[in-house]
Every structure is written in structure tokens, then in C-alpha cells.
Amino acid sequence: MKVLKSLLVVLTLALMSFGANAQTQNKNEQTVKIKTSAVCDMCKTTLEKAMAYEKGVKASSLDVDSKVLTVVFDSRKTNVDNLRKAVNETGYDADDKPASERAYKRLDDCCKKGAH
């Protein structure tokens, strides 16, 4: 009986610790919406793939119609400025920051601003 009580106490403490850790992870998760110059489904694929390689990014999704990229990220590993820079280095404008000229030139013609 004493062993059972000890086991129950250890299990309870372990579960409480796991719950506290999950809450800490959620506190560091942030979402940002970045207005881009993306114009097509190929842009969507390119941006979402680029975001997948960014440290701290948990998920991203581009709404092609509104040109808004939504990124869920861990604020302990990256920040909004880094994410905007990653969008710029992929060849797209990010909010008020223009795309890297070199990256923009590498985009397919259908992905350039005046294409659609």
C-alpha cells in the first residue's frame, strides 16, 4: 500500500510537470501576419517552403487573394523582423520592407509583381 501511494505521488508530480511545460511552450508561441507581394499559387508554395526552413517557425500559410502570410513561431527562437527578412530574401516584399533585388530577379515571371 505504501509503495502504491509513493507511485501515485510520483505519477501526479510528473503529470503536473508536463502540464506546466506545455503552458510554457504556448506562452512563447506567437502569430504574425505579414503583407507580401505574392501573386499566385507558386508564390504560396515558395513562401511556405521557405518559412518551413526558418528556425522557430511552427506553421505558415499564405492567403493568395489577400497576399497575407500568417506565421506561427516560437518567440524564443526567432522574431518578426527575422521572419520579414526571410520573406525578403525569398524575393517578396514583407509589409513595408522591399524584397531583396537579387532574390526577386530569381523568381519565376508569374511570381513577379506585375504578372497578374
Order of alpha helices (4+ residues) and beta strands (2+ residues): alpha-beta-alpha-beta-beta-alpha-alpha
